[in-house]
Structure formats: C-alpha cells, structure tokens
Amino acid sequence: MKRTFTYFLCGFALILVLLKGEGEIWVKYAVALCGKSIIPSLFPFMVLGSILVKCGGARIIGNILNKPVSFIFGMRGQCVLPVIIGYICGYPVGSKAAADMVQRGEISTQEGNALLAFCNNAGPMFILSATPLLIGVKEGGGVLWVSHILSSVIIGIFAGRTAKKGKGSYLMAKEEGIAKACSDGIKESVEGMLGVCGYVIFFSVIIGVISKAFLFIPPAYSPVGESINILMRGFMETVSGLSAVGEKSMPLFIKLPLASLILGWSGMCVHMQVATAIGKSGLSMKKYFMGKLAQTVLSTLITLFIVRLMPISQVTASVTGTNTGIRLFAVAFTAYIIFNIFILLGITFVEKIRT
C-alpha cells in the first residue's frame, strides 16, 4: 500500500513539473479563496466555539436546552453545543467542538461518535448565498438548506439514541478562566485554520490536474468526460463540484438534487479537515462516514421531493440537457454511495488490523 502511494505521489509530482506554471495558478487561486471566503467565514466561529467549550458554555447551554435535546435526539443537554455550532458555523467546526468536549471529559466517546454522525454541516450563509450563485439557480438556496438540515436532524434522531448515556470516560471537566480560554482558543483555532487552508490548497491542485486531464479526451467521448469531471470535482471538494454543476446546462429538477448530493457528501477535502479536527480524541471516522452516507442519500431524496412540489414553470426551466442531466445524476448518486461504502469498508479493515 505504501509503495503504491509512493509511486502515486512521484507521478503526481512529475505531472506538476510537466504542467510547468499551472500548479502555481491553482495554488494562488486557493490562497485567494482562503483569504476572501474561508478564513472570514470560519475563523471567528472556530474561536468562539473553542472559547465556549473551555469556559463551560456546553454545561450552561445544556442546562437550558436539556429537555428539548433529550426529547429530539435522546441525548443530554450539553451535547447540543456541537450541533448548534455545526448548523450555524459550517464544517468542520461542529466536529471540532465535539472532539474538544470528548477530550475534556464533558461527554462520553459514544456521545461524541453519535454527534460526529450529524453535527458536521455546511453553514447557512454558504448554502443560502454562495451555492445558488455557484450552480446558477437563484431560488435554490432555501430548498438546499432545508434538505441539508432536515436530513441532519433525522440522522441525529437515530444516532443520538444509539449513544449510551452515563457510560464512557466522564471526568469533571475543569472550566478555564475567560482570559486563558480566549488565549488558548485563539491559538488552537489558528492551528486549525492553517490545517483547513492547507487542505483547500492541496485539493485545489488535485482538482486542477483532474480538470486538465479531461481536456485531452476525444470529442466523441466528451459528454462522458464532462460527467466524470463533475463527479470527481464534487467528490474531492464541495465548491469545485458545485461550480462544475453550474457550468453545465441542466434543468432545475436535476441541478438542485445534484447540488444537494454534493453538499451532503461534503467532499474529501472536508473529510480530511474533520480527521484533523478530531485529532487524538478517539472518535471514529467510521461513524462519521456512516453519517455522511446517510446524509448524502437523505438530503438528495428530500430535495427531489421538494422539487416535485415546486411550480411546473420553475422545475422545467432551462430544459436543455435534460437526458444528459438525468444520466449524470443517476451515475453520481450511485457512485457517491459506492465511494462511501468502500471508504467504510477500508476503515473497518484498518481498524481490524490495528486490533
């Protein structure tokens, strides 16, 4: 496995050399994206989330929301903080909050794993504002946000009830003073933000190489190449995948479910960020991917259902590319599920080897 991976990295480096200065362009684009969008939208929330956890905010909020959280998710009230942060701030902030609380002993590992299955979501500003512009559907943000959050809540209802309350590594988490919590929260968030930006830049280069490769596909196979290009870009990184959907002419009833599919999956770039965020907390990426598999399917099906209820004039708008779009959606939906299953099998295999 390591030998194959080494060969892959060497081949990838050779490709970057042959492409000369194009790798530099992709890096500059990703750095600009981090500076203009990712850091401003994520960093303040990462800091606030970290300070809340360190100051005992989970306990305070948990006491207030204990009954509704217990009723909806079957979990203790203090478990709600990563959920709220995940819904408001976007990925990977919710996952980081869950991992921090596990490491501090405020929640059990079982509760942390349950949270990991549904607390890592796209932020509302990204879905409501950026996504419609990326896919070229002005009225689609609300539908996508409802599908995304509703699918997460459904997963949380089932995942929360699998967590064993009262068991696990409970400690009396020591609440830090405000000054120390702010200082440590900012330092940890800077480190986390550097990791997020690093993944965005690296995956931008990978997507650039993939897109470049599809330019050499013969014209007779260009429709297949375009479909695979969209599929791979969405699999790797959310923004790039949504942009690819917007670049292709498809009707609304195909674009919205396809965008919901990509948002539900979140992209390998986000998954790597989550793996970094949970760090040494002992949380399971297997549980995380199980949640992502469920959200990919549920959010797409919910979007399809909502689209069916929309006015005919909106659904049939821009009917060019209908057949191609339907085939692309069917292939993407199947492929993403298969990808996720293979990842789950791989994680299971690695865990068995380690034990």
Phi and psi in degrees as a GROMACS rama.xvg file:
@    title "Ramachandran Plot"
@    xaxis  label "Phi"
@    yaxis  label "Psi"
@TYPE xy
-64.7366  -36.7779  LYS-2
-64.4477  -44.4412  ARG-3
-61.9093  -42.8835  THR-4
-64.3264  -37.6697  PHE-5
-63.1369  -44.787  THR-6
-59.9312  -40.541  TYR-7
-62.6242  -46.1387  PHE-8
-63.6779  -40.2527  LEU-9
-63.9511  -43.0073  CYS-10
-63.9234  -39.7779  GLY-11
-65.3542  -41.3702  PHE-12
-62.727  -39.2266  ALA-13
-63.8735  -41.3165  LEU-14
-60.6791  -42.7709  ILE-15
-62.9727  -36.7678  LEU-16
-65.9992  -43.8958  VAL-17
-65.9918  -31.1202  LEU-18
-80.066  -0.754257  LEU-19
57.502  -116.593  LYS-20
-88.0514  3.98503  GLY-21
-70.6118  -32.6405  GLU-22
-60.2853  -36.4583  GLY-23
-63.5456  -37.1174  GLU-24
-64.1192  -44.6757  ILE-25
-65.1905  -37.7928  TRP-26
-65.5787  -44.457  VAL-27
-62.3211  -39.5259  LYS-28
-61.0904  -44.7052  TYR-29
-67.7405  -38.8817  ALA-30
-63.1242  -42.4075  VAL-31
-63.5791  -39.7026  ALA-32
-62.6116  -41.2604  LEU-33
-63.5998  -43.6688  CYS-34
-70.0321  -37.3358  GLY-35
-87.5334  -29.4037  LYS-36
-126.088  -55.142  SER-37
-69.4238  -50.1874  ILE-38
-64.0393  -47.9835  ILE-39
-60.5582  -34.4365  PRO-40
-85.7313  -21.6266  SER-41
-106.911  -44.9206  LEU-42
-57.8867  -47.2315  PHE-43
-58.5566  -37.8111  PRO-44
-73.0603  -33.5986  PHE-45
-62.8857  -41.8877  MET-46
-65.4611  -49.1597  VAL-47
-61.2129  -42.1577  LEU-48
-63.1941  -42.5476  GLY-49
-65.106  -42.409  SER-50
-66.019  -40.7682  ILE-51
-58.9295  -43.6312  LEU-52
-64.9686  -44.9309  VAL-53
-70.0549  -30.6011  LYS-54
-85.7838  -0.28696  CYS-55
86.805  21.4374  GLY-56
-62.6656  -32.2041  GLY-57
-62.2655  -39.1828  ALA-58
-66.7514  -43.2999  ARG-59
-66.1391  -49.4306  ILE-60
-64.952  -37.4517  ILE-61
-62.3207  -38.842  GLY-62
-64.2997  -34.1439  ASN-63
-74.7801  -41.4466  ILE-64
-104.843  16.8855  LEU-65
-57.6803  -47.4876  ASN-66
-67.1062  -49.9162  LYS-67
-63.325  -37.6726  PRO-68
-66.4905  -41.5041  VAL-69
-63.7287  -38.0711  SER-70
-69.6685  -44.2483  PHE-71
-79.0506  -52.2535  ILE-72
-103.666  -9.20719  PHE-73
68.8068  27.2409  GLY-74
-123.251  166.545  MET-75
-70.3131  153.839  ARG-76
-56.8731  -37.471  GLY-77
-67.3756  -14.23  GLN-78
-73.3183  -9.36191  CYS-79
-76.1818  -21.6546  VAL-80
-58.5757  -50.326  LEU-81
-60.5609  -31.6367  PRO-82
-66.5547  -48.5131  VAL-83
-62.5064  -46.237  ILE-84
-62.0895  -41.033  ILE-85
-63.7924  -38.1296  GLY-86
-72.4176  -35.2394  TYR-87
-87.8126  -41.1385  ILE-88
-94.7501  -23.1779  CYS-89
88.1305  168.05  GLY-90
-74.0744  150.641  TYR-91
-101.051  28.8488  PRO-92
-65.6049  -39.828  VAL-93
-62.2316  -41.682  GLY-94
-64.5246  -40.105  SER-95
-64.4736  -40.68  LYS-96
-63.5667  -41.0109  ALA-97
-63.1656  -43.8153  ALA-98
-64.0271  -41.5574  ALA-99
-61.2423  -41.477  ASP-100
-68.8111  -33.9816  MET-101
-66.727  -44.7338  VAL-102
-65.0861  -30.1109  GLN-103
-84.3635  -7.14974  ARG-104
81.7809  12.971  GLY-105
-78.0414  -28.1514  GLU-106
-134.584  159.842  ILE-107
-79.9882  165.965  SER-108
-61.5364  -38.0282  THR-109
-62.3311  -42.8472  GLN-110
-66.6147  -38.6988  GLU-111
-62.6251  -42.0117  GLY-112
-64.8566  -39.3858  ASN-113
-63.4552  -42.3494  ALA-114
-64.5507  -39.0637  LEU-115
-60.1798  -26.8099  LEU-116
-70.6422  -20.8469  ALA-117
-142.834  0.209441  PHE-118
-93.1955  -0.503196  CYS-119
-103.284  99.295  ASN-120
-132.946  162.08  ASN-121
-70.9276  143.581  ALA-122
-72.1013  154.331  GLY-123
-62.7127  -36.0732  PRO-124
-64.4417  -37.9517  MET-125
-67.7796  -44.5584  PHE-126
-71.8622  -43.3074  ILE-127
-79.2559  -30.6932  LEU-128
-106.761  -52.7025  SER-129
-78.2028  -42.7664  ALA-130
-60.5338  -46.732  THR-131
-57.1102  -35.951  PRO-132
-69.0849  -38.8279  LEU-133
-66.9022  -40.3737  LEU-134
-94.0248  -6.90513  ILE-135
75.9923  29.8949  GLY-136
-129.182  100.339  VAL-137
-62.2786  -37.3366  LYS-138
-92.4493  10.6833  GLU-139
-89.4112  -13.0726  GLY-140
-61.6727  -44.3471  GLY-141
-62.8581  -42.2442  GLY-142
-62.1663  -44.4922  VAL-143
-67.1748  -39.573  LEU-144
-66.5476  -45.0984  TRP-145
-60.0791  -45.3385  VAL-146
-62.8024  -42.79  SER-147
-64.7424  -48.7455  HIS-148
-72.9725  -41.7386  ILE-149
-62.2045  -40.677  LEU-150
-64.1592  -38.2695  SER-151
-64.9799  -42.9112  SER-152
-63.692  -41.2881  VAL-153
-61.3761  -43.9798  ILE-154
-62.8936  -41.3508  ILE-155
-62.9174  -35.5404  GLY-156
-60.6875  -40.3798  ILE-157
-83.0149  -42.7359  PHE-158
-66.3403  -38.7042  ALA-159
-62.1614  -33.7142  GLY-160
-79.9768  -6.21366  ARG-161
-88.9646  -16.3694  THR-162
-74.8324  134.189  ALA-163
-86.593  107.376  LYS-164
-74.2596  142.037  LYS-165
84.0487  1.26862  GLY-166
-125.057  154.512  LYS-167
119.709  -176.379  GLY-168
-84.8859  74.0526  SER-169
-82.265  131.983  TYR-170
-129.609  159.308  LEU-171
-80.0128  97.0593  MET-172
-63.3439  127.826  ALA-173
-80.6157  120.707  LYS-174
-80.9471  132.624  GLU-175
-88.3416  159.455  GLU-176
-67.965  161.298  GLY-177
-61.4295  -43.8518  ILE-178
-62.7597  -47.1567  ALA-179
-68.4943  -38.7602  LYS-180
-62.6017  -41.5058  ALA-181
-65.248  -45.0195  CYS-182
-62.6798  -50.7132  SER-183
-66.261  -38.473  ASP-184
-62.5084  -41.8414  GLY-185
-67.2321  -44.3825  ILE-186
-61.4473  -46.9099  LYS-187
-65.9275  -36.2096  GLU-188
-69.6453  -35.6633  SER-189
-62.2074  -45.2376  VAL-190
-61.596  -44.3451  GLU-191
-63.9971  -39.3638  GLY-192
-65.9895  -37.8166  MET-193
-61.7353  -41.4622  LEU-194
-63.3437  -43.9083  GLY-195
-60.0111  -48.6355  VAL-196
-64.1807  -36.5196  CYS-197
-60.6017  -44.4963  GLY-198
-65.4983  -40.6726  TYR-199
-61.452  -43.539  VAL-200
-66.1997  -45.9846  ILE-201
-64.2077  -43.6983  PHE-202
-70.2604  -26.4249  PHE-203
-62.9155  -39.6069  SER-204
-67.1005  -43.247  VAL-205
-60.241  -45.4618  ILE-206
-65.5452  -36.6684  ILE-207
-60.9203  -43.5027  GLY-208
-64.4027  -43.0127  VAL-209
-61.4227  -46.7732  ILE-210
-62.3965  -38.5479  SER-211
-64.7325  -37.487  LYS-212
-64.2395  -33.911  ALA-213
-73.8831  -12.4284  PHE-214
-70.5164  -18.3847  LEU-215
-93.825  4.41414  PHE-216
-73.8139  133.389  ILE-217
-56.9312  147.853  PRO-218
-53.6279  -35.035  PRO-219
-62.5006  -27.3264  ALA-220
-106.962  12.0252  TYR-221
-61.3654  -38.1205  SER-222
-60.2031  -40.3903  PRO-223
-66.1299  -42.5028  VAL-224
-62.0933  -40.9542  GLY-225
-63.5272  -41.3202  GLU-226
-64.7893  -44.4707  SER-227
-65.76  -35.6083  ILE-228
-61.3198  -47.1835  ASN-229
-61.6926  -43.9503  ILE-230
-60.3405  -47.3913  LEU-231
-69.8309  -39.6694  MET-232
-64.7367  -41.238  ARG-233
-68.1665  -33.9384  GLY-234
-66.1738  -36.2222  PHE-235
-82.1448  -46.5213  MET-236
-152.209  135.484  GLU-237
-63.7484  -51.1188  THR-238
-61.0607  -44.4124  VAL-239
-63.8262  -40.7383  SER-240
-64.5371  -43.2871  GLY-241
-65.6355  -37.8863  LEU-242
-62.8845  -39.2655  SER-243
-64.5394  -37.5463  ALA-244
-63.5589  -41.5534  VAL-245
-67.3427  -27.4809  GLY-246
-74.7392  -18.6695  GLU-247
-102.591  138.447  LYS-248
-77.8078  112.707  SER-249
-145.26  153.371  MET-250
-70.2551  162.262  PRO-251
-59.3804  -39.2007  LEU-252
-72.2302  -5.33429  PHE-253
-103.385  -42.4946  ILE-254
-62.0476  -45.8368  LYS-255
-65.1268  -48.881  LEU-256
-62.3852  -35.0511  PRO-257
-67.0776  -40.9629  LEU-258
-64.9947  -39.269  ALA-259
-64.0818  -37.0951  SER-260
-60.7568  -46.8444  LEU-261
-66.7904  -40.8304  ILE-262
-65.4763  -39.7334  LEU-263
-65.3677  -39.8978  GLY-264
-71.0017  -41.2775  TRP-265
82.7311  -23.242  SER-266
94.4572  148.227  GLY-267
-62.166  -29.1831  MET-268
-60.3836  -45.1347  CYS-269
-67.5523  -40.1958  VAL-270
-61.0889  -38.7422  HIS-271
-67.3038  -35.8753  MET-272
-63.8311  -39.8936  GLN-273
-65.2867  -43.0287  VAL-274
-58.5206  -38.6142  ALA-275
-70.8226  -40.334  THR-276
-64.6232  -38.8417  ALA-277
-79.2626  -18.5631  ILE-278
44.4356  -121.224  GLY-279
-97.8916  24.1456  LYS-280
-74.5874  -15.9338  SER-281
85.144  4.46728  GLY-282
-73.1337  154.319  LEU-283
-99.2869  123.902  SER-284
-67.8771  -21.0831  MET-285
-63.5674  -45.512  LYS-286
-61.715  -39.3495  LYS-287
-61.441  -48.6526  TYR-288
-68.5629  -30.042  PHE-289
-62.0705  -41.6195  MET-290
-65.1509  -40.2755  GLY-291
-67.8717  -36.6585  LYS-292
-61.0283  -45.8397  LEU-293
-64.3575  -41.5489  ALA-294
-69.546  -36.1931  GLN-295
-57.826  -45.9698  THR-296
-71.9399  -50.3159  VAL-297
-64.0384  -47.2804  LEU-298
-63.3974  -37.5715  SER-299
-65.904  -44.2447  THR-300
-66.2378  -39.1278  LEU-301
-64.5286  -41.1787  ILE-302
-63.0301  -43.1805  THR-303
-58.5828  -41.5457  LEU-304
-65.7522  -44.2677  PHE-305
-65.1517  -41.6107  ILE-306
-59.6032  -36.0869  VAL-307
-63.1459  -25.4897  ARG-308
-89.3066  -9.31543  LEU-309
-74.9746  157.538  MET-310
-56.5728  142.965  PRO-311
-57.7363  -36.831  ILE-312
-62.2323  -34.861  SER-313
-77.06  -41.4002  GLN-314
-66.3399  -37.2816  VAL-315
-93.5854  5.05892  THR-316
-62.7016  141.434  ALA-317
55.9041  64.831  SER-318
-79.4121  -4.10955  VAL-319
-63.735  140.111  THR-320
78.8904  21.6461  GLY-321
-62.8402  -51.5367  THR-322
-62.0205  -44.9833  ASN-323
-62.4745  -41.2475  THR-324
-63.8467  -40.791  GLY-325
-63.3607  -44.3581  ILE-326
-63.309  -42.7769  ARG-327
-61.4447  -44.6409  LEU-328
-62.4146  -44.2248  PHE-329
-62.051  -43.5587  ALA-330
-66.5819  -44.4923  VAL-331
-64.0078  -44.3984  ALA-332
-59.8731  -45.7328  PHE-333
-67.1474  -44.4004  THR-334
-64.7019  -41.6137  ALA-335
-64.9661  -38.1825  TYR-336
-64.923  -43.83  ILE-337
-63.2251  -44.0929  ILE-338
-54.723  -48.0023  PHE-339
-65.1402  -41.2873  ASN-340
-62.0796  -42.2944  ILE-341
-64.1367  -38.9138  PHE-342
-62.665  -44.7711  ILE-343
-61.0068  -42.6429  LEU-344
-64.1013  -39.4215  LEU-345
-63.7851  -43.3607  GLY-346
-64.3554  -42.0234  ILE-347
-60.6947  -42.1823  THR-348
-63.731  -43.5412  PHE-349
-64.0114  -42.1112  VAL-350
-62.3004  -38.325  GLU-351
-68.052  -38.0787  LYS-352
-63.3679  -42.2275  ILE-353
-66.3043  -33.2923  ARG-354
